[in-house]
Amino acid sequence: MSDGSFDVNFTTVTNIYNTPFTNFWGNNSQMSLSSEGLLLGSGANNDYNAMGLMQTPSGNNAGEGYGVYSYTARYEYANQPGGDYLLLWRADNTWLDSSKPGVLTEMDMLETWDNSKTEQSTLHYYNTASDNNGQIFHGTTGIDLTKLHVYSMDWEANSLTFYIDGKQIYQITGSSVPKDTADGGNNQVMGMGAETETSRVGMYVTEAQYTSSPDIAAQGGVAKVMAAQMARETGSSGTVAPPVTPVLTSISVSAPGSVMETAPGAGVTVKETITAPGATTLYEATFTSANVAEANWQAVAINSSGVGTFQAAFRHSGDYVVVVDNTTAATVKGYSSGITITDPPVSPPPVVSPPPVVLPPPVVAPVNGTPSFTISSITEVAGQLVVVGDKESGSPATIRETIDGHYLGVIEDHAPDGKFDFSLADVSAGSHTMVLTLDGSSLQATMKFVTGSAVPPVAPVTPVTPVTPVTPVPPVTPVVPVPPAAGFSITSLTESNGHLILAGDKEIATPATMRETMDGTYLGTLWDHMPNGAFSMQIADVTAGAHVLSLSLDGSPATATWDFTKLASGSILHAVVATTAAASASSLIVVAHHA
C-alpha cells in the first residue's frame, strides 16, 4: 500500500511494537497475541480494569485523514455485557471540543450494551445545550457478534458511511462530519479496548486496516476495497460470517431536543415520531442516560405510511427513547437522541425596604488602596517551620506555598482579622526562599531565610517588600461552587508494580461512569458497579513530580481531585488542606506517605 495506508494482520504479529498501535493504557496483562489474533478483555481471570491500545494521539498531524477504516473482530463470549469496543479518536487527544459544538470527536464503530444482542455504533460530540457529551446511536440486530465480521467506515469530506461485512448500514452527512487535518480540521487515530465490567468480556481482533483516498481511487473505489477485504478474510480463515441483513435499519425516532419543564423536577412530555418501512406494531420506553428503564413498554401503531406517534415522558436531561419489536425477547430497533430539560425562569423575590442602617466609622485603606499580604517572620520550632504574616481581613482565604521553586501545597486561612500563623514541614539546612501566593489575587509574599543544623530560631535574611501594583486590584467576587454529590471522594493513591492504585467512594445509586483526567489531559473511562459505592482501580503510572488527578462522575456535577507529588523513589506525597483557627494558633500541612 502507499500514501499512508496500512494493514495489520494480528494473527501473524509477534511484537505489538512493530505495529502502529503502541499507545497503551490500563492493565496490559489483559492483552495477548496468538494465531487467533489480538485478544482484549478480562478473560477467565475476571480482571475488570479498563485497558486498551491505539495509535499515539500526539497532535493534528498524527493518525490518518479521509479514507476507509476497517477492523475484523469477534466477541469471545456469547451474551457478554458492554465492554469491548473499536473506535476512532481525535488525533490531538481531544474528547469533546466546546469550540466545535456538534462536530464528532469520537466515533465508536462497534460496542454493545444489551448482552450482545445489538451491534451499536455511538458517535460523540460536544452538546452546547447541555454543556455535556452529545451522542448519536445506531443499532443493528440480527448479527452473531461471536463470529468474525468486518466493521468499516468510509470518511469523506461531507459524509461518514458505516459498513458491516461490506454492506452499508447507515450514513451521517452535514455539519457534524469532522474535517481532516489537510481540510482544516483534525485527523483521527484507530484504537480498541475493553471498559471495566462486572463479568468477563473478551474480543479477538484479527485485522486493522486503513486505506487512504488515493489508494481507494487506485483500487477502483470503495466498493472494490470492501470486496477485497471480504475476499481476503474469507480466504484466510473461512470464519467470516455471511453479509449482514440488518433488521428494520430504516427505523428512526425523532429527537426530543431541548424542552422547558413547568417547575423544577416536574419533567416534560414530548410528542415523538417513529418512522419505519411499513405498517407494524412497535414498543417504546424511556431510558435514563445510564441505560435504566423509567417506564414499561408501550405499544405504538405504525400506519401504512410507516409513521407512528406517541407521547414520551422524560424526567431527566439525557433521557432517551428506545424502540423494540416485542416485549418478551426484545430486539432493539432504534433510539432517539437524549433530551435536554431546562428549568423555568425564577421570579425575583419581592423588594423589601431595608431597615435604617447605622454606618460604622470609616476604615482607613492601605497605601494606594493595595491589600496587605506579607510574611512577618519564619522560625524553626520542634522540627517545623512557623510562618507568621498578615493579609487584609476579608481577602481570599486560600494560600499556596512554594519553597525554592517547588510547589508544596495549599493552606486555608479563615482567621477573621486576616493574620495567619502556620506550622509547616521543615527544610534542610541552608539558604531558602519561601513564596506564598494568594488565590483570587495577583499578590505574593516572599521571604529569604537560612536554616542551620541545630534548632535555634531562624532569622530572616532580607525581608522582601511586597510588590505594590500600579493599578489597584479590584476585590475578587468569589464564585459559589456547585456542591459535589454526597460521598464522591478519592481516599488514597498509592504506587504498586509500576501502576497507580486509586481508591475512593461514591454514593450508592449515583451514575457509575467516571472519567479520569491527569494534569488536564483526559485519559479514559472508569466504570464502577460496587454495591457499597466504594471503588479501587488500577490506573497508569506517572513520572516523578507534581500532579493533579481529577475524576468526574457522569450524570452529576460531582468531581473529586487528588493533589500529589511523586518522588523519584516512587513514594506518593499528598498535600492535604490545613485549617487555621485563630491568629495565635498554628496549622500543620499534613503530608501522607504511601509506599
LODREN-933448 format. One line per field, with one value per residue (C-alpha): residue number from 1; x, y, z. Coordinates in pm, 1 decimal. Last residue first. Example, Ala and Ser with C-alpha at 12.3 -4.5 7.8 and 13.67 -1.06 7.14 Angstrom:
<atoms>
num	[2, 1]
px	[1367.0, 1230.0]
py	[-106.0, -450.0]
pz	[714.0, 780.0]
</atoms>
This chain:
<atoms>
num	[595, 594, 593, 592, 591, 590, 589, 588, 587, 586, 585, 584, 583, 582, 581, 580, 579, 578, 577, 576, 575, 574, 573, 572, 571, 570, 569, 568, 567, 566, 565, 564, 563, 562, 561, 560, 559, 558, 557, 556, 555, 554, 553, 552, 551, 550, 549, 548, 547, 546, 545, 544, 543, 542, 541, 540, 539, 538, 537, 536, 535, 534, 533, 532, 531, 530, 529, 528, 527, 526, 525, 524, 523, 522, 521, 520, 519, 518, 517, 516, 515, 514, 513, 512, 511, 510, 509, 508, 507, 506, 505, 504, 503, 502, 501, 500, 499, 498, 497, 496, 495, 494, 493, 492, 491, 490, 489, 488, 487, 486, 485, 484, 483, 482, 481, 480, 479, 478, 477, 476, 475, 474, 473, 472, 471, 470, 469, 468, 467, 466, 465, 464, 463, 462, 461, 460, 459, 458, 457, 456, 455, 454, 453, 452, 451, 450, 449, 448, 447, 446, 445, 444, 443, 442, 441, 440, 439, 438, 437, 436, 435, 434, 433, 432, 431, 430, 429, 428, 427, 426, 425, 424, 423, 422, 421, 420, 419, 418, 417, 416, 415, 414, 413, 412, 411, 410, 409, 408, 407, 406, 405, 404, 403, 402, 401, 400, 399, 398, 397, 396, 395, 394, 393, 392, 391, 390, 389, 388, 387, 386, 385, 384, 383, 382, 381, 380, 379, 378, 377, 376, 375, 374, 373, 372, 371, 370, 369, 368, 367, 366, 365, 364, 363, 362, 361, 360, 359, 358, 357, 356, 355, 354, 353, 352, 351, 350, 349, 348, 347, 346, 345, 344, 343, 342, 341, 340, 339, 338, 337, 336, 335, 334, 333, 332, 331, 330, 329, 328, 327, 326, 325, 324, 323, 322, 321, 320, 319, 318, 317, 316, 315, 314, 313, 312, 311, 310, 309, 308, 307, 306, 305, 304, 303, 302, 301, 300, 299, 298, 297, 296, 295, 294, 293, 292, 291, 290, 289, 288, 287, 286, 285, 284, 283, 282, 281, 280, 279, 278, 277, 276, 275, 274, 273, 272, 271, 270, 269, 268, 267, 266, 265, 264, 263, 262, 261, 260, 259, 258, 257, 256, 255, 254, 253, 252, 251, 250, 249, 248, 247, 246, 245, 244, 243, 242, 241, 240, 239, 238, 237, 236, 235, 234, 233, 232, 231, 230, 229, 228, 227, 226, 225, 224, 223, 222, 221, 220, 219, 218, 217, 216, 215, 214, 213, 212, 211, 210, 209, 208, 207, 206, 205, 204, 203, 202, 201, 200, 199, 198, 197, 196, 195, 194, 193, 192, 191, 190, 189, 188, 187, 186, 185, 184, 183, 182, 181, 180, 179, 178, 177, 176, 175, 174, 173, 172, 171, 170, 169, 168, 167, 166, 165, 164, 163, 162, 161, 160, 159, 158, 157, 156, 155, 154, 153, 152, 151, 150, 149, 148, 147, 146, 145, 144, 143, 142, 141, 140, 139, 138, 137, 136, 135, 134, 133, 132, 131, 130, 129, 128, 127, 126, 125, 124, 123, 122, 121, 120, 119, 118, 117, 116, 115, 114, 113, 112, 111, 110, 109, 108, 107, 106, 105, 104, 103, 102, 101, 100, 99, 98, 97, 96, 95, 94, 93, 92, 91, 90, 89, 88, 87, 86, 85, 84, 83, 82, 81, 80, 79, 78, 77, 76, 75, 74, 73, 72, 71, 70, 69, 68, 67, 66, 65, 64, 63, 62, 61, 60, 59, 58, 57, 56, 55, 54, 53, 52, 51, 50, 49, 48, 47, 46, 45, 44, 43, 42, 41, 40, 39, 38, 37, 36, 35, 34, 33, 32, 31, 30, 29, 28, 27, 26, 25, 24, 23, 22, 21, 20, 19, 18, 17, 16, 15, 14, 13, 12, 11, 10, 9, 8, 7, 6, 5, 4, 3, 2, 1]
px	[483.6, 220.6, 346.1, 71.9, 179.2, -14.9, 16.8, 4.4, -191.4, -88.2, -296.0, -234.2, -402.4, -709.4, -819.0, -637.8, -720.1, -479.5, -565.3, -396.8, -90.7, -43.6, 310.9, 340.3, 660.6, 820.7, 1182.8, 1199.3, 916.8, 555.4, 378.5, 5.5, -319.4, -614.8, -943.2, -1301.7, -1573.9, -1952.8, -2168.6, -2362.8, -2475.4, -2122.1, -1897.7, -1575.5, -1237.0, -935.2, -569.1, -330.3, 45.6, 377.9, 695.3, 822.8, 656.7, 308.5, 162.1, -149.4, -457.2, -553.9, -894.2, -1049.6, -1412.1, -1658.0, -2027.7, -2149.8, -2292.1, -1968.1, -2073.8, -1774.8, -1666.5, -1354.9, -1332.6, -1020.7, -707.5, -823.6, -520.3, -554.2, -276.6, -437.3, -804.7, -1015.6, -1383.7, -1621.7, -1923.5, -2136.5, -2414.9, -2524.7, -2733.9, -2484.3, -2277.2, -1919.0, -1604.0, -1232.3, -928.6, -673.5, -377.1, -110.9, 86.4, 456.8, 446.7, 247.5, 205.5, -50.6, -345.6, -592.9, -940.3, -1071.1, -1419.4, -1785.5, -1995.4, -2254.5, -2254.5, -2046.8, -2186.0, -2156.4, -1902.6, -2002.9, -1752.3, -1571.5, -1600.5, -1245.4, -1166.8, -1029.3, -650.0, -513.6, -321.3, 49.3, 68.8, 265.5, 502.6, 554.6, 897.4, 1123.0, 1250.4, 1627.0, 1797.6, 1508.9, 1626.7, 1576.9, 1518.9, 1776.9, 1737.4, 2086.6, 2196.8, 2125.3, 1832.4, 1862.8, 1580.1, 1451.8, 1097.7, 828.7, 461.0, 260.0, -44.2, -213.2, -538.5, -801.9, -566.9, -295.2, 54.2, 321.1, 687.4, 957.4, 1324.9, 1593.0, 1953.3, 2095.1, 1998.3, 1719.2, 1353.0, 1081.1, 712.5, 477.1, 333.1, 111.5, 27.4, -201.0, -346.0, -659.3, -854.7, -1129.5, -888.1, -1008.9, -679.7, -653.1, -304.2, -247.8, 54.1, 429.1, 512.3, 890.5, 1060.3, 1288.5, 985.6, 630.2, 310.6, -39.4, -276.2, -656.2, -857.9, -943.3, -943.2, -1187.5, -924.1, -613.0, -329.2, -74.4, 221.5, 367.4, 538.6, 649.2, 879.8, 881.9, 1141.0, 1044.1, 1035.1, 1208.8, 1121.0, 988.8, 873.1, 641.2, 538.2, 328.7, -5.3, -167.3, -449.0, -349.0, -561.1, -258.4, -143.4, -378.2, -742.0, -855.8, -1194.5, -1474.6, -1675.2, -1969.7, -2291.6, -2616.0, -2857.8, -3229.5, -3437.8, -3437.7, -3729.8, -3841.1, -3826.0, -4031.4, -3828.5, -3712.1, -3916.2, -3720.2, -3709.4, -3836.7, -3587.0, -3432.5, -3459.3, -3219.2, -3334.6, -3101.4, -3105.3, -3372.9, -3309.2, -3397.6, -3484.7, -3372.6, -3471.9, -3691.0, -3732.6, -4056.6, -4174.5, -4168.3, -4018.1, -3815.4, -3785.4, -3566.3, -3638.5, -3385.4, -3320.2, -3011.7, -3179.7, -3413.5, -3779.6, -3890.8, -4245.1, -4294.0, -4627.9, -4674.6, -4663.9, -4638.0, -4532.2, -4466.2, -4723.5, -4934.1, -4957.0, -4717.3, -4908.1, -4704.9, -4727.0, -4590.4, -4302.1, -4289.1, -4133.0, -3802.6, -3569.7, -3202.9, -2943.2, -2728.4, -2852.6, -3200.0, -3440.2, -3788.5, -3991.6, -4124.3, -4295.5, -4351.8, -4657.9, -4641.2, -4729.8, -4428.9, -4056.2, -4046.7, -4059.2, -4127.5, -4248.5, -4230.4, -4466.8, -4292.4, -4391.7, -4171.9, -4021.8, -4157.2, -3815.2, -3805.7, -4145.6, -4317.8, -4038.6, -3852.3, -3771.1, -3447.4, -3447.8, -3679.1, -3503.8, -3738.8, -3701.9, -3574.4, -3642.3, -3457.0, -3245.6, -3554.9, -3346.6, -2999.6, -2902.9, -2536.9, -2301.1, -2206.8, -1991.3, -1614.3, -1476.0, -1314.8, -974.4, -759.0, -994.2, -1288.2, -1074.9, -912.5, -1235.2, -1417.3, -1141.8, -1113.4, -1490.5, -1479.4, -1193.8, -1378.3, -1693.4, -1488.6, -1349.0, -1136.1, -825.8, -624.9, -908.5, -913.7, -533.2, -550.8, -822.7, -615.7, -690.2, -660.1, -663.3, -690.7, -700.6, -762.5, -920.2, -1040.1, -1275.9, -1327.7, -1554.1, -1577.7, -1836.3, -1882.9, -1726.7, -1445.3, -1409.6, -1223.2, -1003.6, -954.0, -796.5, -753.8, -630.4, -818.9, -703.6, -825.3, -975.5, -858.3, -901.6, -547.9, -612.6, -933.8, -1277.8, -1545.8, -1899.9, -2149.4, -2203.9, -2381.0, -2389.0, -2411.3, -2466.0, -2610.4, -2561.4, -2380.9, -2288.0, -1918.0, -1921.4, -2065.3, -2048.4, -2067.2, -2068.2, -1940.8, -2007.4, -1901.2, -1528.0, -1512.3, -1473.0, -1567.0, -1621.7, -1572.4, -1657.3, -1558.5, -1724.4, -1585.1, -1848.4, -1917.5, -2117.9, -2393.7, -2581.0, -2960.2, -2963.9, -2803.2, -2804.5, -2727.3, -2672.1, -2578.8, -2436.7, -2382.2, -2147.9, -2203.0, -2265.6, -2636.9, -2744.3, -2392.1, -2355.5, -1990.9, -1977.6, -1983.9, -2084.4, -2207.0, -2227.8, -2415.1, -2423.0, -2731.0, -2796.3, -2450.3, -2579.7, -2768.2, -2478.7, -2281.4, -1978.7, -1852.3, -1764.6, -1730.2, -1660.3, -1511.0, -1474.5, -1795.7, -1878.3, -2192.0, -2009.8, -1667.5, -1501.2, -1651.4, -1444.6, -1533.8, -1267.4, -947.2, -637.0, -492.0, -553.3, -927.7, -1031.0, -1163.8, -1320.2, -1348.9, -1506.8, -1510.1, -1716.2, -2088.9, -2222.8, -2132.2, -2423.9, -2195.1, -1824.2, -1515.6, -1656.6, -1537.8, -1315.6, -1208.4, -1146.6, -1169.3, -1102.3, -1166.4, -1025.1, -1007.2, -738.3, -489.7, -308.6, -80.1, -72.8, -335.5, -137.6, 16.3, -273.4, -44.9, -212.4, -433.7, -431.1, -676.0, -749.5, -1031.2, -997.6, -1230.9, -990.9, -1219.7, -919.9, -1112.7, -1094.0, -1080.8, -1060.5, -858.9, -725.6, -517.0, -538.6, -632.1, -268.8, -184.0, -127.6, -229.0, -393.7, -546.5, -194.9, -167.2, -381.3, -482.3, -347.3, -137.4, -5.2, 192.8, -65.9, 114.1, 257.8, 607.3, 551.6, 282.6, 552.6, 456.0, 215.5, 84.3, -280.3, -275.1, -271.6, -202.6, -282.4, -151.3, -229.1, -15.3, 0.7, 102.7, 0.0]
py	[335.9, 598.2, 898.6, 1137.6, 1502.1, 1704.4, 2081.1, 2194.8, 2486.8, 2714.8, 2909.1, 3274.8, 3411.8, 3195.6, 2853.5, 2772.2, 2466.2, 2253.2, 2120.5, 1784.7, 1768.4, 1404.1, 1268.3, 943.1, 740.6, 607.9, 679.6, 960.9, 1128.6, 1154.9, 1471.8, 1491.1, 1692.0, 1447.3, 1584.0, 1451.0, 1590.9, 1599.6, 1779.7, 1453.8, 1236.9, 1111.8, 1149.3, 1343.1, 1232.4, 1460.8, 1371.9, 1667.1, 1613.6, 1733.2, 1547.4, 1196.4, 1047.2, 895.7, 544.5, 427.9, 332.5, 41.3, 74.7, 58.3, 173.9, 211.9, 264.5, -25.2, -220.2, -198.4, -115.3, 101.1, 200.4, 413.6, 599.0, 741.8, 956.7, 1321.9, 1551.8, 1842.0, 1717.8, 1369.2, 1337.7, 1024.9, 988.7, 808.8, 601.1, 451.7, 708.8, 759.9, 483.9, 435.4, 746.0, 738.7, 623.0, 614.6, 408.9, 455.9, 218.1, 371.4, 124.6, 30.5, -260.5, -72.3, 304.3, 453.0, 694.5, 718.0, 837.4, 993.8, 1134.7, 1116.7, 1068.6, 1338.2, 1481.7, 1795.7, 2139.4, 2374.0, 2636.7, 2996.5, 3209.2, 3455.4, 3819.7, 3941.2, 4281.2, 4524.7, 4523.1, 4874.7, 4979.9, 5028.2, 4701.8, 4723.5, 4430.1, 4330.1, 4428.3, 4128.2, 4057.9, 4008.9, 3744.9, 3618.0, 3478.9, 3109.3, 3032.9, 2787.6, 2419.6, 2298.5, 2206.7, 2561.0, 2719.8, 3035.4, 3262.4, 3451.0, 3589.3, 3640.1, 3742.9, 3731.8, 3929.3, 3892.7, 3790.7, 3515.2, 3278.8, 3446.8, 3319.7, 3249.8, 3238.4, 3095.9, 3128.3, 2903.9, 2915.3, 2610.8, 2325.1, 2102.9, 2203.9, 2172.6, 2097.5, 2382.7, 2533.7, 2829.3, 3166.4, 3392.6, 3740.9, 3843.4, 3959.4, 3697.4, 3398.9, 3189.5, 3058.0, 2752.3, 2638.9, 2457.6, 2251.4, 2213.4, 2381.8, 2367.8, 2694.1, 2713.8, 2681.8, 2730.5, 2753.2, 2830.3, 3044.5, 3012.5, 3256.9, 3530.1, 3878.6, 3959.3, 4085.1, 4201.5, 3953.4, 3920.4, 3706.3, 3435.7, 3119.1, 2850.8, 2597.5, 2255.9, 2040.4, 2149.2, 2520.2, 2684.2, 3048.5, 3244.7, 3604.4, 3883.0, 3736.7, 3996.7, 4048.7, 4392.5, 4493.8, 4789.0, 5107.3, 5324.4, 5291.5, 5071.2, 5183.0, 5357.3, 5214.9, 5471.0, 5462.2, 5224.8, 5332.9, 5284.6, 5126.3, 5207.3, 4895.6, 4751.2, 4807.3, 4471.7, 4401.1, 4098.2, 3790.1, 3755.3, 3517.0, 3204.3, 3118.6, 2768.1, 2481.7, 2323.4, 1963.6, 1845.8, 1522.2, 1243.0, 1124.5, 880.4, 512.4, 230.6, -134.7, -302.5, -669.3, -755.6, -1121.2, -1059.3, -704.2, -707.4, -512.8, -264.2, 118.8, 300.4, 665.0, 895.1, 1056.7, 1284.2, 1560.5, 1398.4, 1300.9, 1240.0, 1125.3, 1025.9, 1092.2, 878.4, 898.4, 631.1, 664.0, 394.7, 517.8, 211.0, 314.8, 227.3, 152.3, 223.3, -16.8, 95.6, -79.7, -13.7, 303.0, 455.3, 196.4, 226.5, 290.1, 528.1, 820.9, 726.2, 515.9, 592.4, 307.2, 222.2, -74.7, -146.2, -252.9, -277.6, -89.2, -1.9, 77.9, 261.1, 624.9, 674.7, 1017.9, 1171.6, 1416.5, 1538.4, 1516.8, 1700.3, 1653.0, 1813.1, 1840.6, 2221.0, 2350.4, 2382.7, 2199.5, 2363.1, 2141.5, 2097.7, 1844.5, 1542.5, 1397.2, 1194.2, 816.8, 633.3, 291.3, 241.1, -42.7, -263.8, -579.4, -560.0, -833.5, -890.6, -1043.6, -1404.4, -1456.5, -1459.9, -1795.1, -1918.9, -1826.5, -1666.1, -1685.0, -1536.0, -1250.6, -1173.5, -1194.6, -971.7, -708.6, -715.1, -663.6, -367.3, -200.8, -263.4, -99.3, 199.2, 283.1, 131.3, 14.6, 326.5, 553.4, 385.7, 412.2, 790.7, 819.7, 629.1, 270.0, 197.0, -161.2, -342.9, -724.1, -1027.2, -854.8, -1105.7, -967.9, -1058.1, -976.4, -1134.4, -1003.9, -678.4, -455.7, -201.3, -98.9, -305.1, -175.2, -67.5, 229.1, 397.4, 758.2, 1050.4, 1364.6, 1711.7, 2000.4, 2238.9, 2006.5, 1863.7, 1799.7, 1603.5, 1762.3, 1635.4, 1531.1, 1711.5, 1982.5, 1755.4, 1382.6, 1063.1, 722.8, 384.4, 10.4, -23.7, -386.3, -478.6, -715.2, -439.3, -88.3, 271.0, 582.6, 914.9, 1212.7, 1565.7, 1544.6, 1163.7, 903.4, 546.9, 333.0, -42.7, -332.8, -672.0, -954.0, -1263.6, -1461.2, -1409.3, -1097.0, -1307.6, -1036.2, -998.7, -651.1, -322.1, -22.6, 341.1, 598.5, 968.6, 1115.3, 1457.4, 1467.3, 1780.2, 2153.4, 2059.5, 2282.2, 2312.1, 1934.8, 1848.1, 1539.2, 1158.0, 893.0, 553.4, 241.3, -49.5, -416.0, -539.6, -866.5, -862.3, -861.5, -531.8, -281.6, -329.3, -168.2, -140.0, 152.2, 403.4, 751.0, 1007.3, 1377.6, 1447.5, 1814.7, 1935.1, 2208.1, 2297.5, 2525.9, 2308.5, 2012.6, 1682.0, 1405.7, 1582.9, 1362.3, 1569.5, 1273.4, 1256.2, 900.7, 629.7, 325.5, -48.6, -159.4, -427.8, -365.0, -396.7, -719.6, -1070.6, -1270.2, -1506.6, -1486.2, -1414.3, -1125.6, -1111.8, -880.0, -754.2, -379.3, -129.8, 239.8, 375.4, 716.0, 1081.4, 1159.4, 947.8, 936.9, 1217.0, 1556.4, 1703.7, 1606.5, 1322.9, 1076.4, 764.9, 484.9, 288.9, 46.6, -61.9, -123.1, -83.6, -291.9, -593.1, -871.9, -1177.1, -1408.5, -1615.4, -1341.0, -974.9, -827.5, -779.7, -1071.9, -985.8, -1256.2, -1623.6, -1721.8, -1560.0, -1215.9, -1115.2, -821.8, -836.9, -831.4, -476.9, -339.5, 19.5, 230.4, 163.7, 374.3, 149.8, 57.9, 143.5, -212.1, -348.6, -261.3, -532.5, -799.6, -1142.9, -1032.5, -1320.9, -1339.4, -963.8, -882.4, -506.7, -327.7, 22.7, 320.6, 635.4, 718.7, 365.2, 0.0]
pz	[4984.0, 5072.0, 5270.1, 5389.7, 5420.5, 5678.7, 5646.6, 6008.0, 6148.1, 6435.6, 6690.0, 6776.1, 6464.9, 6523.1, 6392.6, 6068.2, 5860.1, 5656.1, 5308.2, 5247.9, 5015.1, 4904.6, 4872.5, 4671.3, 4714.0, 4394.1, 4498.0, 4241.3, 4434.1, 4311.0, 4424.0, 4490.3, 4450.8, 4440.4, 4296.9, 4303.9, 4077.6, 4111.2, 3851.0, 3803.7, 3511.5, 3456.2, 3766.6, 3709.0, 3843.4, 3871.0, 3936.3, 3987.8, 3953.2, 4099.7, 4001.1, 3917.7, 3607.5, 3611.2, 3645.1, 3455.3, 3655.7, 3883.2, 4049.9, 4394.7, 4433.4, 4720.8, 4638.8, 4852.1, 4557.5, 4350.1, 3991.9, 3884.9, 3533.9, 3467.8, 3135.2, 2973.7, 2994.4, 2956.5, 3000.0, 3248.5, 3479.3, 3489.2, 3387.1, 3454.4, 3363.7, 3597.3, 3489.5, 3770.8, 3793.3, 4157.0, 4320.1, 4610.4, 4690.0, 4572.9, 4747.2, 4689.5, 4595.0, 4315.3, 4276.1, 4048.5, 3838.6, 3802.2, 4046.1, 4312.8, 4361.4, 4600.9, 4580.6, 4868.1, 4970.5, 4647.6, 4700.7, 4597.1, 4915.8, 4858.7, 4506.7, 4493.7, 4582.7, 4284.1, 4379.1, 4458.2, 4269.8, 4492.9, 4388.0, 4356.4, 4503.1, 4246.3, 4211.8, 4246.2, 3932.4, 3984.7, 4181.2, 4507.0, 4536.4, 4898.6, 5033.2, 5057.4, 5405.0, 5388.7, 5590.8, 5805.6, 6140.0, 6201.2, 6567.7, 6708.4, 6600.0, 6511.1, 6152.8, 6035.9, 5849.1, 5636.9, 5518.8, 5213.7, 5236.1, 4968.9, 4978.6, 4655.0, 4539.6, 4197.3, 4366.2, 4354.3, 4532.6, 4747.9, 4662.4, 4927.3, 4824.7, 5055.9, 4960.0, 5108.1, 5229.6, 5406.0, 5640.4, 5506.8, 5523.8, 5789.9, 5710.2, 5801.2, 6118.7, 6022.9, 6184.5, 5979.0, 6026.3, 5833.0, 6142.6, 6093.7, 6077.0, 5778.3, 5644.8, 5418.1, 5310.5, 4979.0, 4875.7, 4824.1, 4489.7, 4441.6, 4332.3, 4636.6, 4865.6, 4727.2, 4936.6, 4804.5, 5013.7, 5010.2, 5223.6, 4975.6, 5139.3, 5419.3, 5659.2, 5474.4, 5481.3, 5757.5, 5848.2, 6070.9, 5943.2, 6192.6, 6027.3, 6196.3, 6374.9, 6725.8, 6635.6, 6337.0, 6276.8, 5977.9, 6034.5, 5916.4, 5577.8, 5396.8, 5215.5, 5251.8, 5016.8, 4790.2, 4822.7, 4732.1, 5096.3, 5296.6, 5344.7, 5665.3, 5758.9, 5801.8, 6125.2, 6107.6, 5927.8, 6117.1, 5872.8, 5866.1, 5799.6, 5447.8, 5212.3, 5084.0, 4708.7, 4618.1, 4528.6, 4166.6, 3951.5, 3858.3, 3488.1, 3410.8, 3435.2, 3124.6, 3007.3, 2733.6, 2568.7, 2460.6, 2098.5, 1992.3, 1953.3, 1713.7, 1656.4, 1978.9, 1991.8, 2289.8, 2380.0, 2573.6, 2495.1, 2114.5, 1820.3, 2024.1, 2032.9, 2290.3, 2381.4, 2551.8, 2890.9, 2892.8, 3092.6, 3341.2, 3377.7, 3017.9, 2934.7, 2569.5, 2395.2, 2082.7, 1703.3, 1433.0, 1068.5, 804.1, 552.7, 623.4, 988.4, 1274.2, 1595.7, 1909.8, 2205.6, 2542.3, 2722.3, 3097.0, 3241.5, 3356.0, 3201.0, 3306.3, 3031.9, 3247.4, 3031.9, 3151.8, 2944.5, 2810.2, 2663.4, 2316.8, 2152.2, 1781.6, 1585.4, 1206.0, 887.1, 673.2, 649.8, 988.0, 1107.9, 1479.3, 1592.7, 1941.0, 2113.7, 2428.0, 2795.7, 3045.9, 3393.0, 3711.5, 3882.6, 3868.9, 3756.5, 3418.0, 3235.4, 2946.4, 2643.7, 2443.3, 2159.0, 2161.4, 1853.3, 1633.1, 1630.1, 1323.1, 1172.1, 841.1, 986.1, 1004.3, 1055.4, 907.6, 660.1, 739.4, 484.4, 570.1, 880.6, 842.5, 954.6, 631.4, 769.1, 500.4, 201.1, 384.4, 519.8, 183.5, -13.6, 235.6, 233.1, -146.5, -182.8, 55.5, -136.4, -466.5, -329.2, -202.2, -545.2, -823.2, -635.4, -735.1, -622.2, -279.0, -268.6, -325.7, -53.5, 205.3, 307.8, 682.6, 814.7, 1146.0, 1135.6, 1360.5, 1660.0, 1923.2, 2186.9, 2552.2, 2844.5, 3190.2, 3433.1, 3624.3, 3356.5, 3318.7, 2953.5, 2693.3, 2412.8, 2053.0, 1875.7, 1537.4, 1523.9, 1366.0, 1182.0, 1278.9, 1084.3, 810.6, 510.5, 536.6, 906.6, 845.7, 860.4, 1100.5, 994.5, 1223.1, 959.7, 712.0, 647.3, 854.3, 684.4, 780.6, 737.5, 402.1, 330.3, 302.3, 600.6, 819.8, 671.9, 800.0, 581.0, 718.7, 491.9, 399.7, 324.0, 317.8, 590.7, 485.8, 797.4, 822.7, 1056.5, 905.4, 1098.1, 1272.1, 1460.5, 1835.0, 1742.0, 1586.0, 1397.4, 1359.0, 1510.1, 1406.1, 1642.5, 1568.7, 1842.5, 1817.7, 2140.2, 2297.4, 2597.3, 2804.7, 2810.9, 2799.5, 2509.6, 2366.5, 2312.8, 2239.6, 2014.7, 2040.4, 1782.3, 1903.8, 1684.0, 1836.5, 1737.5, 1923.2, 2110.1, 2271.4, 2630.2, 2580.9, 2596.6, 2273.8, 2104.2, 1747.7, 1515.6, 1800.9, 1659.6, 1899.9, 1802.2, 1604.4, 1535.5, 1720.2, 1909.2, 1765.0, 2025.3, 2303.0, 2175.7, 2348.6, 2350.7, 2248.2, 2209.8, 1918.5, 1684.7, 1750.9, 1839.3, 1600.8, 1763.8, 1823.4, 2153.6, 2422.0, 2735.9, 2706.8, 2852.9, 2732.3, 2591.2, 2399.4, 2484.3, 2269.4, 2065.2, 1704.2, 1501.2, 1157.7, 1176.3, 891.5, 823.7, 471.1, 373.8, 481.0, 737.5, 931.3, 1265.0, 1380.7, 1205.6, 1441.3, 1750.8, 1955.0, 1958.7, 1960.1, 1762.8, 1994.0, 2285.4, 2552.4, 2918.2, 3171.8, 3487.9, 3519.1, 3600.0, 3578.5, 3531.6, 3275.6, 3016.1, 3121.1, 2774.3, 2455.3, 2249.0, 1938.5, 1670.7, 1661.3, 1589.4, 1921.9, 2075.2, 2429.5, 2613.3, 2965.3, 3115.3, 2973.0, 3257.7, 3179.3, 2892.7, 2583.3, 2290.1, 2051.6, 1784.6, 1456.2, 1452.5, 1529.1, 1895.0, 1906.6, 1869.4, 1729.7, 1453.5, 1239.7, 1357.1, 1422.0, 1049.2, 1033.8, 702.9, 631.0, 405.5, 435.7, 64.0, -34.7, 0.0]
</atoms>
